[in-house]
Amino acid sequence: MTATTNTARLMPDIASQADADNAGPLDWVGMDEIAVPIRIADADGVLVQSPARVAAHVNLNQAEARGIHMSRLYLHVDQHLSREPLSPCSLRRLLRDFLESHADLSDRARISVRFDHMVRRPALASDNSGWKTYPVVINASMHDGAFAFELETEILYSSTCPCSAALARQLIQEQFANDFADDRPIDRAAVLEWLGSESGICATPHSQRSSARVRVRLGNGFEFPIIDLIDLIEGALQTPVQTAVKREDEQAFALLNGQNLMFCEDAARRMRNALDHDERIVDFWVRASHLESLHPHDAVAYATKGIDGGFVA
């Protein structure tokens, strides 16, 4: 057998060659849609693995440099997220490695991690439960040693229009006046029967599936309060969509909708008030979108805390 020598070859490195005609710094350079599994603690502290999509970037502040080291970003993402659970500390270390591996090119780094977080939710009235999926985005950045991170999610809920409810009540009153003349004595049993008939509910307010998109900036020293944030928003809105639904659950949901009539403006204010009282949240941005059943366009409202020129609507 003939022995062969495995000699390292000198391969061309085009990226190291300057392009004087196209020189200049760039705000961000990196990779999007990196597929990687992440592990994150659930409400009980149990680590849950989820498929994620990651965007990793650094700035390019050396005008004459042709490009960054893309492979270094990818390898750092793979090594860090495979080795340890996702947390503010792990992201801080990852961003620090981005910058150390690009010390001659960059002084800012950022990462975005997108995944679906599944939570088992009990039914409103029955003994059943089911799974709900919440899309989550975690953004982190580092500049001049300062680390910042944000948490974003979207929550689906039901909204019943207060104006439509008032108009429906007016029609029900008019129907009652027609069915029970002034010169006739009111019989309680007849009224109860009427209320349970289609004549008694001759009009219903319109309601629709709605979306609450929430982005919060968290203070240092806190973990990712994903479930706490979801619970906070669902508690403020009171009508989150359900999973397992029996008749008693549907009736309970109808009651919640009737007790929580809201325009998109009302929903945005409810969320703002809830977030304003959470000490972990430094800044926030919320959008309430009511996907109207009355017309083909959406009704939307935005609210922010806007600390030091932070999030803008």
Secondary structure, DSSP 8 states (H G I E B T S, - for coil): -------------GGGS--GGG---EEEEEEEEEEEEEEEE-TTS-EEEEEEEEEEEEEE--TT-----HHHHHHHHHHHHHHS---HHHHHHHHHHHHHTTTTT-SEEEEEEEEEEEEEEE-SSSS-EEEEEEEEEEEEEEETTEEEEEEEEEEEEEEE-HHHHHHHHHHHHHHHHHHS-TTS---HHHHHHHHTSTTTT-----EEEEEEEEEEEE-TT----HHHHHHHHHHHH--B--SS--HHHHHHHHHHHHH----HHHHHHHHHHHHHT-TTEEEEEEEEEE--SSSSS-EEEEEE--GGG----
